[in-house]
Amino acid sequence: MIKAVVTGAAGRMGGKIINLISTMDTIEVVGAVEIAGHPIIGRDLGQGLGRKSIVVCDQLAACIDKADVVIDFTNHEASLQYLKVANETNRAIVIGSTGFTDMEMKAIRELAKNTRCVLTPNMSVGVNVMLRVLEYCAGILKEDYDVEIIEAHHHLKKDAPSGTAMQMAKVLAGKLGRDMEKDMVYSRKGLIGERTKQEIGIQTIRAGDIVGDHTVIFGGIGERLEITHRAHSRDNFAKGAIRAAIWLVPQKNGLYDMQDVLGLRENH
């Protein structure tokens, strides 16, 4: 059985992952981590789940030796530190945080050379299938259709656009030969002139408790194609993360994403 440590144990995703794993026979939680000073530190989460002791600690290094894999949904700064610990102890790690800077991504790529890491802005199976569909559609529609991305999330989300929207933009830009620095348009206001053929629009909505909606519009003359993914709950992200953790443990060192986990990249 695969043994996992879950960071951000008191968070929405951390709690969801722990609860889901408690119902499974192929993976178990052997440790949980939260930030220093959090009231959950020292609590035994296993009691409420009918499982053996899972005491929450404030340092990953204190419990990582028990684990095969770390599952992390915290924030970009904390995730990088957890990856460093995983690197030092040769443990696999699944990271679902977003908002990494270019310098942080450079560090992640270097650290992943000596451990196994799945890093992806969205663990949803549906979203990752959508990424392949977008690439396929862009290859057919090409320059004849304008491309717009609209993403919506809850009002507590701190980064914008979402990591998923940016991943969609990256896939589309790569297929269409667009520049991620020059051709992305994040807002429009005033007398902006005619839309250029090169630009890819990315619009952000933050409202209420929206879990996550992503729509890509291919707008042509006389028709448009809209492809949408809506997350109804966080269960799909948690299930994807667990699936990634189970897949990752026996892999060779390197940096992976959900396209690798789902075998979608092999179909290129």
SEMARTOR-457107 format. One record per residue (C-alpha): residue number from 1; z negated, y negated, x negated. Coordinates in steps of 0.1 Angstrom, whole numbers, padded with zeros to 4 digits, m for minus. Each point is the difference from the previous one (the first is absolute). Example, Ala and Ser with C-alpha at 12.3 -4.5 7.8 and 13.67 -1.06 7.14 Angstrom:
<recs>
<rec vexba="1" w="m0078" v="0045" u="m0123"/>
<rec vexba="2" w="0007" v="m0034" u="m0014"/>
</recs>
This chain:
<recs>
<rec vexba="1" w="0000" v="0000" u="0000"/>
<rec vexba="2" w="0009" v="m0035" u="m0012"/>
<rec vexba="3" w="m0030" v="m0023" u="m0006"/>
<rec vexba="4" w="0004" v="m0037" u="0007"/>
<rec vexba="5" w="m0020" v="m0032" u="m0006"/>
<rec vexba="6" w="0007" v="m0028" u="0025"/>
<rec vexba="7" w="m0005" v="m0036" u="m0010"/>
<rec vexba="8" w="m0007" v="m0028" u="0024"/>
<rec vexba="9" w="m0020" v="0025" u="0020"/>
<rec vexba="10" w="m0013" v="m0026" u="0025"/>
<rec vexba="11" w="0034" v="m0015" u="0007"/>
<rec vexba="12" w="0023" v="0008" u="0029"/>
<rec vexba="13" w="0023" v="0022" u="m0021"/>
<rec vexba="14" w="m0027" v="0016" u="m0021"/>
<rec vexba="15" w="m0020" v="0011" u="0030"/>
<rec vexba="16" w="0031" v="0013" u="0018"/>
<rec vexba="17" w="0010" v="0021" u="m0030"/>
<rec vexba="18" w="m0034" v="0014" u="m0004"/>
<rec vexba="19" w="m0002" v="0010" u="0037"/>
<rec vexba="20" w="0035" v="0016" u="m0001"/>
<rec vexba="21" w="m0007" v="0020" u="m0031"/>
<rec vexba="22" w="m0032" v="0013" u="0015"/>
<rec vexba="23" w="0022" v="0019" u="0026"/>
<rec vexba="24" w="0022" v="0016" u="m0027"/>
<rec vexba="25" w="m0003" v="0033" u="m0020"/>
<rec vexba="26" w="0023" v="m0009" u="m0029"/>
<rec vexba="27" w="m0018" v="m0031" u="m0013"/>
<rec vexba="28" w="m0036" v="m0012" u="0000"/>
<rec vexba="29" w="m0018" v="m0033" u="m0008"/>
<rec vexba="30" w="m0025" v="0005" u="m0029"/>
<rec vexba="31" w="m0007" v="m0037" u="m0007"/>
<rec vexba="32" w="0002" v="m0035" u="0015"/>
<rec vexba="33" w="0000" v="m0034" u="m0016"/>
<rec vexba="34" w="m0008" v="m0035" u="0013"/>
<rec vexba="35" w="m0005" v="m0034" u="m0018"/>
<rec vexba="36" w="m0034" v="m0006" u="m0016"/>
<rec vexba="37" w="m0026" v="m0014" u="0025"/>
<rec vexba="38" w="0017" v="0014" u="0031"/>
<rec vexba="39" w="m0026" v="0013" u="0025"/>
<rec vexba="40" w="0018" v="0034" u="0002"/>
<rec vexba="41" w="m0009" v="0007" u="m0037"/>
<rec vexba="42" w="m0022" v="0031" u="m0002"/>
<rec vexba="43" w="0008" v="0012" u="0035"/>
<rec vexba="44" w="0010" v="0036" u="0005"/>
<rec vexba="45" w="0032" v="0000" u="0020"/>
<rec vexba="46" w="0001" v="0038" u="0001"/>
<rec vexba="47" w="m0029" v="0003" u="0025"/>
<rec vexba="48" w="0019" v="m0017" u="0028"/>
<rec vexba="49" w="0031" v="0021" u="m0006"/>
<rec vexba="50" w="m0018" v="0034" u="m0002"/>
<rec vexba="51" w="0010" v="0003" u="m0036"/>
<rec vexba="52" w="m0019" v="0003" u="m0033"/>
<rec vexba="53" w="m0014" v="m0030" u="m0017"/>
<rec vexba="54" w="0024" v="m0030" u="m0006"/>
<rec vexba="55" w="m0021" v="m0027" u="m0014"/>
<rec vexba="56" w="0016" v="m0035" u="m0003"/>
<rec vexba="57" w="m0003" v="m0015" u="m0035"/>
<rec vexba="58" w="0011" v="m0033" u="m0014"/>
<rec vexba="59" w="0019" v="0013" u="m0031"/>
<rec vexba="60" w="0030" v="0023" u="0001"/>
<rec vexba="61" w="m0009" v="0012" u="m0035"/>
<rec vexba="62" w="m0033" v="0015" u="0015"/>
<rec vexba="63" w="0018" v="0024" u="0023"/>
<rec vexba="64" w="0036" v="0005" u="m0013"/>
<rec vexba="65" w="m0008" v="0030" u="m0021"/>
<rec vexba="66" w="m0005" v="0020" u="0032"/>
<rec vexba="67" w="0035" v="m0009" u="0013"/>
<rec vexba="68" w="0036" v="0011" u="m0005"/>
<rec vexba="69" w="0013" v="m0032" u="0016"/>
<rec vexba="70" w="m0011" v="m0035" u="0011"/>
<rec vexba="71" w="0012" v="m0016" u="0032"/>
<rec vexba="72" w="m0002" v="m0038" u="m0001"/>
<rec vexba="73" w="0006" v="m0026" u="0026"/>
<rec vexba="74" w="m0019" v="m0030" u="m0013"/>
<rec vexba="75" w="0018" v="m0030" u="m0015"/>
<rec vexba="76" w="0024" v="m0006" u="m0029"/>
<rec vexba="77" w="m0027" v="m0010" u="m0025"/>
<rec vexba="78" w="m0024" v="0028" u="0008"/>
<rec vexba="79" w="0028" v="0026" u="0002"/>
<rec vexba="80" w="0011" v="m0009" u="m0036"/>
<rec vexba="81" w="m0035" v="0006" u="m0012"/>
<rec vexba="82" w="m0002" v="0033" u="0018"/>
<rec vexba="83" w="0033" v="0010" u="m0016"/>
<rec vexba="84" w="m0014" v="m0007" u="m0034"/>
<rec vexba="85" w="m0029" v="0024" u="0007"/>
<rec vexba="86" w="0024" v="0026" u="0013"/>
<rec vexba="87" w="0021" v="m0005" u="m0032"/>
<rec vexba="88" w="m0031" v="0005" u="m0022"/>
<rec vexba="89" w="m0011" v="0032" u="0018"/>
<rec vexba="90" w="0035" v="0014" u="0006"/>
<rec vexba="91" w="m0005" v="0001" u="0038"/>
<rec vexba="92" w="0028" v="m0006" u="0025"/>
<rec vexba="93" w="m0002" v="m0031" u="0022"/>
<rec vexba="94" w="0017" v="m0011" u="0032"/>
<rec vexba="95" w="0001" v="m0038" u="0005"/>
<rec vexba="96" w="0009" v="m0016" u="0033"/>
<rec vexba="97" w="m0010" v="m0036" u="m0009"/>
<rec vexba="98" w="0026" v="m0028" u="0000"/>
<rec vexba="99" w="0004" v="m0035" u="m0016"/>
<rec vexba="100" w="0002" v="0011" u="m0036"/>
<rec vexba="101" w="0012" v="m0027" u="m0024"/>
<rec vexba="102" w="0029" v="0006" u="m0025"/>
<rec vexba="103" w="m0026" v="0003" u="m0028"/>
<rec vexba="104" w="m0021" v="0025" u="0020"/>
<rec vexba="105" w="0031" v="0021" u="0007"/>
<rec vexba="106" w="0009" v="0000" u="m0037"/>
<rec vexba="107" w="m0036" v="0013" u="m0007"/>
<rec vexba="108" w="0003" v="0026" u="0028"/>
<rec vexba="109" w="0033" v="0014" u="m0014"/>
<rec vexba="110" w="m0016" v="0003" u="m0035"/>
<rec vexba="111" w="m0032" v="0017" u="0013"/>
<rec vexba="112" w="0020" v="0024" u="0021"/>
<rec vexba="113" w="0016" v="0015" u="m0031"/>
<rec vexba="114" w="m0033" v="0018" u="m0007"/>
<rec vexba="115" w="m0010" v="0011" u="0035"/>
<rec vexba="116" w="0016" v="0007" u="0034"/>
<rec vexba="117" w="0002" v="m0030" u="0024"/>
<rec vexba="118" w="0016" v="m0004" u="0034"/>
<rec vexba="119" w="0003" v="m0037" u="0007"/>
<rec vexba="120" w="0017" v="m0012" u="0032"/>
<rec vexba="121" w="m0003" v="m0029" u="0024"/>
<rec vexba="122" w="0001" v="0022" u="0030"/>
<rec vexba="123" w="m0011" v="0037" u="0003"/>
<rec vexba="124" w="0016" v="0004" u="0034"/>
<rec vexba="125" w="0026" v="0029" u="0001"/>
<rec vexba="126" w="0020" v="m0020" u="0026"/>
<rec vexba="127" w="0002" v="m0031" u="m0021"/>
<rec vexba="128" w="0012" v="0020" u="m0030"/>
<rec vexba="129" w="0027" v="0016" u="0021"/>
<rec vexba="130" w="0009" v="m0035" u="0012"/>
<rec vexba="131" w="0005" v="m0011" u="m0036"/>
<rec vexba="132" w="0026" v="0027" u="m0005"/>
<rec vexba="133" w="0017" v="m0009" u="0033"/>
<rec vexba="134" w="0001" v="m0037" u="m0011"/>
<rec vexba="135" w="0017" v="0009" u="m0033"/>
<rec vexba="136" w="0025" v="0022" u="0019"/>
<rec vexba="137" w="0008" v="m0028" u="0025"/>
<rec vexba="138" w="0003" v="m0027" u="m0026"/>
<rec vexba="139" w="0025" v="0021" u="m0019"/>
<rec vexba="140" w="0022" v="0002" u="0031"/>
<rec vexba="141" w="m0004" v="m0035" u="0015"/>
<rec vexba="142" w="0002" v="m0018" u="m0034"/>
<rec vexba="143" w="0009" v="m0037" u="0000"/>
<rec vexba="144" w="0011" v="m0002" u="0036"/>
<rec vexba="145" w="m0036" v="m0001" u="0014"/>
<rec vexba="146" w="m0028" v="m0024" u="m0005"/>
<rec vexba="147" w="m0033" v="0016" u="m0009"/>
<rec vexba="148" w="m0034" v="m0012" u="0013"/>
<rec vexba="149" w="m0034" v="0016" u="m0003"/>
<rec vexba="150" w="m0029" v="m0008" u="0024"/>
<rec vexba="151" w="m0035" v="0014" u="m0006"/>
<rec vexba="152" w="m0031" v="m0003" u="0021"/>
<rec vexba="153" w="m0036" v="0009" u="m0009"/>
<rec vexba="154" w="m0036" v="m0008" u="0011"/>
<rec vexba="155" w="m0016" v="m0033" u="m0007"/>
<rec vexba="156" w="m0022" v="0014" u="m0027"/>
<rec vexba="157" w="0028" v="0009" u="m0024"/>
<rec vexba="158" w="m0002" v="m0021" u="m0031"/>
<rec vexba="159" w="0035" v="0004" u="m0016"/>
<rec vexba="160" w="0033" v="m0011" u="0013"/>
<rec vexba="161" w="0027" v="0012" u="0004"/>
<rec vexba="162" w="m0014" v="0036" u="0002"/>
<rec vexba="163" w="0006" v="0024" u="m0028"/>
<rec vexba="164" w="0021" v="0021" u="0023"/>
<rec vexba="165" w="0023" v="m0029" u="0009"/>
<rec vexba="166" w="0005" v="m0008" u="m0037"/>
<rec vexba="167" w="0008" v="0037" u="m0006"/>
<rec vexba="168" w="0026" v="m0002" u="0028"/>
<rec vexba="169" w="0014" v="m0031" u="m0016"/>
<rec vexba="170" w="0002" v="0017" u="m0034"/>
<rec vexba="171" w="0018" v="0030" u="0014"/>
<rec vexba="172" w="0025" v="m0023" u="0019"/>
<rec vexba="173" w="0005" v="m0023" u="m0029"/>
<rec vexba="174" w="0007" v="0029" u="m0023"/>
<rec vexba="175" w="0026" v="0014" u="0023"/>
<rec vexba="176" w="0016" v="m0033" u="0008"/>
<rec vexba="177" w="m0001" v="m0014" u="m0036"/>
<rec vexba="178" w="m0023" v="m0029" u="0010"/>
<rec vexba="179" w="m0026" v="m0017" u="m0023"/>
<rec vexba="180" w="m0036" v="0004" u="0010"/>
<rec vexba="181" w="m0009" v="m0033" u="m0016"/>
<rec vexba="182" w="0029" v="m0022" u="0012"/>
<rec vexba="183" w="0012" v="0015" u="0033"/>
<rec vexba="184" w="m0033" v="0006" u="0019"/>
<rec vexba="185" w="m0007" v="m0027" u="0027"/>
<rec vexba="186" w="m0036" v="0000" u="0012"/>
<rec vexba="187" w="0000" v="m0029" u="0025"/>
<rec vexba="188" w="0024" v="m0023" u="0017"/>
<rec vexba="189" w="m0007" v="m0035" u="0013"/>
<rec vexba="190" w="0020" v="m0032" u="0005"/>
<rec vexba="191" w="0037" v="m0007" u="m0006"/>
<rec vexba="192" w="0005" v="0030" u="m0023"/>
<rec vexba="193" w="0038" v="0003" u="0003"/>
<rec vexba="194" w="0021" v="0031" u="0006"/>
<rec vexba="195" w="m0015" v="0034" u="m0009"/>
<rec vexba="196" w="0014" v="0014" u="m0032"/>
<rec vexba="197" w="0015" v="0035" u="m0001"/>
<rec vexba="198" w="m0022" v="0009" u="m0030"/>
<rec vexba="199" w="m0034" v="m0008" u="0014"/>
<rec vexba="200" w="m0024" v="0026" u="0015"/>
<rec vexba="201" w="m0025" v="m0016" u="0023"/>
<rec vexba="202" w="m0037" v="0012" u="0001"/>
<rec vexba="203" w="m0021" v="m0014" u="0028"/>
<rec vexba="204" w="m0038" v="0006" u="0004"/>
<rec vexba="205" w="m0021" v="0002" u="0031"/>
<rec vexba="206" w="m0039" v="0003" u="m0001"/>
<rec vexba="207" w="m0017" v="0005" u="0034"/>
<rec vexba="208" w="m0029" v="0019" u="0016"/>
<rec vexba="209" w="m0003" v="0037" u="m0010"/>
<rec vexba="210" w="0036" v="0009" u="m0006"/>
<rec vexba="211" w="m0001" v="0031" u="m0023"/>
<rec vexba="212" w="0034" v="m0005" u="m0014"/>
<rec vexba="213" w="0035" v="m0007" u="0014"/>
<rec vexba="214" w="0032" v="m0002" u="m0021"/>
<rec vexba="215" w="0035" v="m0008" u="0013"/>
<rec vexba="216" w="0032" v="m0004" u="m0020"/>
<rec vexba="217" w="0029" v="m0017" u="0018"/>
<rec vexba="218" w="0036" v="0005" u="m0012"/>
<rec vexba="219" w="0018" v="m0028" u="0019"/>
<rec vexba="220" w="0037" v="0001" u="0003"/>
<rec vexba="221" w="0026" v="m0019" u="0020"/>
<rec vexba="222" w="m0001" v="0014" u="0036"/>
<rec vexba="223" w="m0029" v="0025" u="m0007"/>
<rec vexba="224" w="m0032" v="0006" u="m0018"/>
<rec vexba="225" w="m0019" v="0030" u="m0012"/>
<rec vexba="226" w="m0038" v="0000" u="0001"/>
<rec vexba="227" w="m0022" v="0026" u="m0017"/>
<rec vexba="228" w="m0037" v="m0001" u="0008"/>
<rec vexba="229" w="m0031" v="0018" u="m0010"/>
<rec vexba="230" w="m0033" v="m0006" u="0018"/>
<rec vexba="231" w="m0033" v="0014" u="m0011"/>
<rec vexba="232" w="m0022" v="0007" u="0030"/>
<rec vexba="233" w="m0031" v="0009" u="m0021"/>
<rec vexba="234" w="m0011" v="0004" u="m0036"/>
<rec vexba="235" w="0000" v="0038" u="0004"/>
<rec vexba="236" w="0036" v="0002" u="m0013"/>
<rec vexba="237" w="m0009" v="m0019" u="m0032"/>
<rec vexba="238" w="m0030" v="0022" u="m0006"/>
<rec vexba="239" w="0020" v="0032" u="0007"/>
<rec vexba="240" w="0027" v="m0011" u="m0024"/>
<rec vexba="241" w="m0026" v="m0008" u="m0027"/>
<rec vexba="242" w="m0016" v="0035" u="0004"/>
<rec vexba="243" w="0034" v="0016" u="m0002"/>
<rec vexba="244" w="0008" v="m0020" u="m0032"/>
<rec vexba="245" w="m0034" v="0011" u="m0015"/>
<rec vexba="246" w="0007" v="0037" u="0006"/>
<rec vexba="247" w="0035" v="m0004" u="m0014"/>
<rec vexba="248" w="m0010" v="m0020" u="m0031"/>
<rec vexba="249" w="m0027" v="0022" u="m0016"/>
<rec vexba="250" w="0024" v="0026" u="m0015"/>
<rec vexba="251" w="0027" v="m0025" u="m0011"/>
<rec vexba="252" w="0008" v="m0012" u="m0035"/>
<rec vexba="253" w="m0013" v="m0033" u="m0012"/>
<rec vexba="254" w="0019" v="m0030" u="0013"/>
<rec vexba="255" w="0003" v="m0026" u="0027"/>
<rec vexba="256" w="0012" v="0012" u="0034"/>
<rec vexba="257" w="0004" v="m0013" u="0035"/>
<rec vexba="258" w="0003" v="0015" u="0035"/>
<rec vexba="259" w="0037" v="0005" u="m0005"/>
<rec vexba="260" w="m0010" v="0026" u="m0026"/>
<rec vexba="261" w="m0027" v="0014" u="0021"/>
<rec vexba="262" w="0023" v="0006" u="0029"/>
<rec vexba="263" w="0029" v="0013" u="m0021"/>
<rec vexba="264" w="0023" v="m0028" u="0012"/>
<rec vexba="265" w="0009" v="m0011" u="m0035"/>
<rec vexba="266" w="0014" v="0034" u="m0009"/>
<rec vexba="267" w="0026" v="m0004" u="0028"/>
<rec vexba="268" w="0017" v="m0029" u="m0018"/>
</recs>
